[in-house]
């Protein structure tokens, strides 16, 4: 089957739900996660069959549930002794809620569901068991849609219809995808770096968020220099001053070794540093931020900024100077 239309990532709830209603559900066997994880450099796409990456519809009103899911979620499906099982993962898989899974075939209108095939995902945790359920439709090789409900099946209230992908472009990569690209890349040369780049950090949504533009160029004496412009930083994201200071000329000897060249269009970087004071306490308490606590014991807790550099077209405005 053809790969999904990535433009669906920006669809509204109404658009996704219209597709959900008119699409035919495929057998679930072909949509179980087998664990393959690879990069397609020719198309700048990632195939990640470790889980189905979730994308909430655009333009939803903020609620407790949408706020939780907007920080990143995925669904994982596998074969069990009794049929199928699954879970919804949050915060990159550090938190998971288990699902019971049942195939449904409705021969007549049932509540808000027209006749057809569906996959019912129940929540097995006692706290959520009678509060939520999902209705899933596997549609094509790398695409599923699901409706999230509050209440008990079949009489619950639909909250939204969301998108699940296991193939997506670099612009939607997560930290595990970043790790894959980083491991396969090479330390860039000065010539690799020259130009203007969009700087995206992997926020807690597990997707890149633009925080700056940076420009690598040569001084009159031939030395490599870098300037950082944060005027394009996404609103609402806390950007400490020491972040923009890290992407300045005096830090080039530190900056270059933390980068890996994917190809001439993309670089990935990982900056690990000590953070102290109130900001570190907020991060350790689980507050969404650009830095992620590093695992492992040490004298001081260290934090990592995972980022992606995307080369800007040569004709783009270079506001960094």
C-alpha positions as CSV (number, residue, x, y, z in Angstrom):
1,X,0.0,0.0,0.0
2,X,1.1,3.6,-0.5
3,X,2.7,5.5,2.4
4,X,0.5,7.9,4.4
5,X,-0.1,11.5,3.5
6,X,2.0,13.3,6.0
7,X,-0.2,16.4,5.5
8,X,-2.6,14.6,7.8
9,X,-0.4,15.5,10.7
10,X,-1.8,19.1,10.4
11,X,-5.5,18.0,10.0
12,X,-8.2,19.1,12.3
13,X,-10.4,16.9,14.4
14,X,-13.3,17.2,11.8
15,X,-11.0,16.2,9.0
16,X,-9.6,13.1,10.8
17,X,-13.0,12.0,12.0
18,X,-14.5,12.3,8.5
19,X,-11.7,9.9,7.3
20,X,-12.3,7.6,10.3
21,X,-16.0,7.3,9.4
22,X,-15.5,6.6,5.7
23,X,-12.5,4.3,6.0
24,X,-12.7,0.5,6.3
25,X,-10.9,-1.1,9.1
26,X,-8.2,-3.7,8.1
27,X,-7.4,-6.9,10.0
28,X,-5.3,-6.0,13.1
29,X,-2.7,-8.8,12.5
30,X,-0.8,-6.6,10.0
31,X,-0.5,-3.7,12.4
32,X,1.2,-5.4,15.3
33,X,4.6,-3.8,16.3
34,X,7.5,-6.0,15.2
35,X,10.2,-3.7,16.5
36,X,12.0,-2.7,13.2
37,X,13.6,0.8,13.3
38,X,15.4,2.2,10.3
39,X,16.1,5.4,8.5
40,X,15.3,6.1,4.8
41,X,17.8,8.8,3.9
42,X,16.6,9.2,0.3
43,X,13.2,10.4,1.5
44,X,14.3,11.7,4.9
45,X,11.8,9.4,6.6
46,X,11.9,7.2,9.6
47,X,10.2,3.8,9.9
48,X,9.7,3.0,13.6
49,X,7.7,-0.2,14.2
50,X,8.6,-0.2,17.9
51,X,5.3,1.7,18.5
52,X,2.7,3.8,16.7
53,X,3.5,7.4,17.2
54,X,0.4,9.5,18.1
55,X,-0.5,12.9,16.7
56,X,-3.4,14.9,18.2
57,X,-5.6,16.9,15.8
58,X,-4.9,20.6,15.4
59,X,-7.0,23.3,17.0
60,X,-8.4,21.3,19.9
61,X,-9.5,23.2,23.0
62,X,-7.2,22.5,26.0
63,X,-8.4,20.0,28.5
64,X,-6.7,17.8,31.1
65,X,-6.7,14.9,28.7
66,X,-5.5,16.9,25.7
67,X,-2.8,18.6,27.7
68,X,-1.4,15.1,28.8
69,X,-1.5,13.8,25.2
70,X,0.1,16.9,23.7
71,X,3.2,16.1,25.7
72,X,3.7,13.0,23.5
73,X,2.0,9.6,23.3
74,X,2.2,6.4,21.3
75,X,0.3,3.1,21.1
76,X,2.0,-0.4,21.0
77,X,0.2,-3.6,19.9
78,X,1.2,-7.2,20.2
79,X,-0.1,-10.8,20.1
80,X,-1.2,-12.3,23.4
81,X,-2.3,-15.8,24.4
82,X,-6.0,-14.7,24.2
83,X,-5.7,-12.7,21.0
84,X,-4.2,-9.2,21.1
85,X,-3.0,-6.8,23.7
86,X,-1.7,-3.2,23.8
87,X,-0.8,-0.1,25.7
88,X,-0.7,3.6,25.4
89,X,2.7,5.2,26.2
90,X,3.4,8.7,27.5
91,X,6.6,10.7,28.0
92,X,8.6,8.5,25.5
93,X,7.4,5.2,27.0
94,X,8.3,6.0,30.7
95,X,4.6,5.7,31.6
96,X,2.2,3.2,30.1
97,X,-1.5,2.2,30.5
98,X,-2.5,-1.3,29.4
99,X,-5.3,-2.1,27.0
100,X,-7.7,-5.0,26.4
101,X,-8.4,-5.4,22.7
102,X,-11.5,-6.7,21.0
103,X,-12.7,-6.8,17.4
104,X,-16.2,-5.4,16.8
105,X,-18.5,-5.8,13.8
106,X,-21.6,-3.6,14.0
107,X,-24.5,-4.5,11.7
108,X,-26.5,-1.4,12.6
109,X,-26.1,2.2,13.9
110,X,-24.9,1.9,17.5
111,X,-24.8,5.2,19.5
112,X,-22.5,7.4,17.3
113,X,-21.1,4.5,15.2
114,X,-22.4,3.5,11.8
115,X,-22.3,-0.2,10.8
116,X,-18.8,-1.5,10.2
117,X,-15.7,-3.0,11.7
118,X,-13.8,-1.5,14.6
119,X,-11.2,-2.4,17.2
120,X,-12.2,-1.6,20.8
121,X,-9.4,-0.7,23.2
122,X,-10.4,-0.9,26.8
123,X,-8.3,0.5,29.7
124,X,-7.5,-2.2,32.2
125,X,-6.1,-0.1,35.0
126,X,-8.8,0.2,37.7
127,X,-8.5,4.0,37.7
128,X,-9.2,4.3,34.0
129,X,-11.3,1.2,33.3
130,X,-14.7,2.8,33.4
131,X,-13.5,6.3,32.4
132,X,-12.0,5.9,28.9
133,X,-12.0,3.7,25.9
134,X,-10.7,4.1,22.3
135,X,-12.0,2.9,18.9
136,X,-9.3,2.0,16.5
137,X,-9.3,1.7,12.7
138,X,-6.2,0.2,11.0
139,X,-6.4,1.8,7.5
140,X,-3.1,1.3,5.6
141,X,0.3,-0.2,6.2
142,X,1.6,2.7,8.2
143,X,-1.5,4.5,9.3
144,X,-4.2,4.1,11.9
145,X,-6.9,6.4,13.2
146,X,-8.6,6.2,16.6
147,X,-11.4,7.9,18.5
148,X,-10.8,8.7,22.1
149,X,-13.9,8.4,24.4
150,X,-14.9,9.2,28.0
151,X,-17.5,6.9,29.5
152,X,-18.3,3.3,28.9
153,X,-18.7,1.6,25.5
154,X,-20.9,2.0,23.5
155,X,-22.4,5.1,25.1
156,X,-19.3,7.2,25.8
157,X,-18.7,10.8,24.6
158,X,-16.2,11.2,21.8
159,X,-13.4,13.6,22.7
160,X,-11.4,13.7,19.5
161,X,-10.1,11.6,16.6
162,X,-6.3,11.2,16.4
163,X,-3.6,9.9,14.0
164,X,-1.2,7.0,14.5
165,X,1.9,6.6,12.3
166,X,4.8,4.2,12.2
167,X,6.4,6.1,9.2
168,X,7.0,9.8,9.4
169,X,9.4,12.5,8.2
170,X,12.5,13.7,10.1
171,X,10.5,16.8,11.2
172,X,8.4,14.5,13.5
173,X,11.3,12.5,14.9
174,X,11.5,11.4,18.6
175,X,14.5,10.9,20.8
176,X,14.8,7.3,19.9
177,X,14.9,8.3,16.2
178,X,17.5,11.0,17.1
179,X,19.6,8.4,18.8
180,X,19.5,6.2,15.6
181,X,20.6,9.1,13.4
182,X,23.3,10.2,15.8
183,X,24.8,6.7,16.0
184,X,24.9,6.4,12.2
185,X,26.3,9.9,11.6
186,X,29.8,11.3,11.4
187,X,31.4,14.4,13.0
188,X,30.9,17.2,10.5
189,X,33.8,19.1,9.0
190,X,33.9,22.9,8.9
191,X,32.7,22.8,5.3
192,X,29.7,20.6,6.3
193,X,28.6,23.3,8.8
194,X,28.8,26.4,6.6
195,X,25.4,27.9,6.0
196,X,22.2,28.8,7.8
197,X,20.3,26.2,9.8
198,X,17.0,26.0,11.6
199,X,17.6,24.8,15.2
200,X,14.8,22.5,16.5
201,X,15.0,21.0,20.0
202,X,13.2,17.7,20.8
203,X,10.7,18.9,23.3
204,X,8.6,16.7,25.6
205,X,6.1,16.3,22.8
206,X,8.7,14.0,21.4
207,X,8.8,16.1,18.3
208,X,11.2,18.8,17.2
209,X,10.2,22.4,18.1
210,X,12.0,25.4,16.5
211,X,13.9,27.5,19.0
212,X,16.4,29.4,16.9
213,X,18.3,29.9,13.6
214,X,22.0,29.6,13.6
215,X,24.6,30.5,10.9
216,X,28.0,29.1,10.5
217,X,30.4,31.3,8.5
218,X,34.1,32.2,8.2
219,X,35.7,35.3,9.6
220,X,38.1,37.5,7.6
221,X,41.0,35.4,8.9
222,X,39.3,32.1,7.9
223,X,38.2,30.9,11.4
224,X,34.8,29.2,11.7
225,X,32.2,31.3,13.5
226,X,28.6,30.7,14.5
227,X,25.8,33.1,15.4
228,X,22.5,32.3,17.1
229,X,19.2,34.2,16.5
230,X,16.4,33.2,18.9
231,X,13.8,35.6,17.5
232,X,12.1,32.6,15.8
233,X,11.9,30.7,19.1
234,X,8.5,29.1,19.5
235,X,6.3,31.0,22.0
236,X,5.6,29.4,25.3
237,X,8.8,27.4,25.5
238,X,11.3,28.3,28.2
239,X,14.6,29.2,26.6
240,X,17.3,30.0,29.2
241,X,20.0,32.4,28.1
242,X,22.7,29.8,28.5
243,X,21.1,27.9,25.5
244,X,21.6,30.7,23.0
245,X,25.1,31.4,24.5
246,X,26.0,27.7,23.7
247,X,25.5,28.4,20.0
248,X,28.1,31.2,19.7
249,X,31.6,31.4,18.2
250,X,33.5,30.9,21.5
251,X,31.8,27.5,21.9
252,X,32.7,26.1,18.4
253,X,35.3,23.7,19.8
254,X,32.6,22.2,22.1
255,X,29.8,22.5,19.7
256,X,31.3,20.7,16.7
257,X,32.1,17.4,18.5
258,X,28.5,17.1,19.8
259,X,27.2,17.2,16.2
260,X,26.7,14.3,13.7
261,X,26.2,14.9,10.0
262,X,23.2,12.8,8.6
263,X,23.6,14.3,5.1
264,X,24.1,17.8,3.6
265,X,20.6,18.7,4.7
266,X,20.5,17.5,8.3
267,X,22.7,17.4,11.4
268,X,21.7,16.0,14.8
269,X,23.3,17.1,18.0
270,X,23.2,16.2,21.7
271,X,24.5,18.6,24.3
272,X,24.9,17.2,27.8
273,X,25.5,19.7,30.6
274,X,25.0,20.4,34.3
275,X,22.0,22.4,35.3
276,X,21.5,23.7,38.9
277,X,19.0,25.8,40.8
278,X,15.2,26.2,40.3
279,X,15.3,25.2,36.6
280,X,16.9,21.9,37.3
281,X,14.3,21.3,40.1
282,X,11.5,22.0,37.6
283,X,12.9,19.5,35.1
284,X,13.5,16.8,37.7
285,X,9.9,17.3,38.9
286,X,8.6,16.4,35.5
287,X,7.9,20.0,34.2
288,X,8.1,20.0,30.4
289,X,11.3,21.5,29.2
290,X,13.9,21.5,26.5
291,X,16.3,19.4,28.6
292,X,15.9,15.8,29.5
293,X,17.4,14.3,32.7
294,X,20.2,11.8,31.9
295,X,19.9,8.4,33.4
296,X,22.7,7.1,35.6
297,X,24.3,8.0,38.9
298,X,26.8,10.8,39.2
299,X,28.0,13.6,41.5
300,X,25.7,16.1,39.8
301,X,22.5,15.3,37.8
302,X,23.2,16.0,34.1
303,X,20.7,17.0,31.4
304,X,20.7,16.6,27.7
305,X,19.4,18.8,24.9
306,X,18.6,16.7,21.8
307,X,18.4,18.9,18.7
308,X,18.1,18.8,14.9
309,X,19.6,21.2,12.4
310,X,17.9,21.6,9.1
311,X,19.7,23.5,6.4
312,X,17.8,26.6,5.2
313,X,17.5,27.3,1.5
314,X,20.3,29.5,0.2
315,X,17.9,32.2,-0.6
316,X,16.4,32.3,2.9
317,X,16.7,35.4,5.0
318,X,19.7,35.1,7.3
319,X,18.7,37.2,10.3
320,X,21.6,35.9,12.4
321,X,24.6,38.1,12.2
